[in-house]
Amino acid sequence: MTNMCQVVGNERITDTAYAVTVACGEAAGKASAGQFVNIKCGAERLLRRPVSICSVYRDTLKFVFEVKGEGTRWLSGRAQGEMLDILGPLGNGFDMPDGNIIVVGGGIGSPPMLFAAESAKAEVTAVLGFRSADKVMLGKEFAEICREVYITTDDGSLGIRGNVTAPLEEQLKRGGHDAVLACGPRVMLSEVAALCARYDMPCQASLEERMGCGYGACLACVCKTTDGKRKICDDGPVFDGREVVWDE
């Protein structure tokens, strides 16, 4: 579904990341954690930019993205009152468990995990990984809704030095959780899925991928699974961690 949505907020949250909030009526009510939107970034750019949904409040939808090229740079400059051509919500999101969950986010994969935390049916523990302190985003928002929040940085400038696997394994050893939901770089997701398999913990992984159409027509974003090749935008972006062939 294509929606013309009005920008109601645009905040720069790191040196390269922006949080844009739009009013989009019925589309906001239909969104579920793990889904994404595909945004037209200027009339001269044919391909839309896929962005995960970070949060939903009433008829507004927030998404967070990093500026990586001309399209996202254009998007970062949108002012309050401007209209955005948005396709979505798209894809299959997380199957939210009834019990306690751990949400794991890596870098720009952290924002969609906030929506997952907001949608949780029980207690949430968050494990979030970033390159450095200046790249950390949404820490306050996670702290407001999660029982515990663990932040890791590659350089140790904030929180735990290293990646997300150490605090995640500590949580798995401690017990009391029913599932792990994760989004981030493929190498991180592979390690999270392997760790969950070792502890016999259900794991859902949201794959990050460059997409063309966003609804499965162009076959630009496929991944290999135990059930053959699947379209990330249409069959996913969320998959059972045990189904993805991580070493392809």
Secondary structure, DSSP 8 states (H G I E B T S, - for coil): -EEEEEEEEEEE-SSSEEEEEEE-THHHHH--TT-EEEE--STT--S-EEEEEEEEETTEEEEEEE--SHHHHHHHT--TT-EEEEEEEESB-----SS-EEEEEEGGGSHHHHHHHHH-SS-EEEEEEESSGGG--SHHHHHHH-SEEEEEETTSSSSEES-THHHHHHHHHH----EEEEEE-HHHHHHHHHHHHHTT--EEEEE----SSSSSSS--SEEEETTEEEETTTT-BEEETTTB-TT-
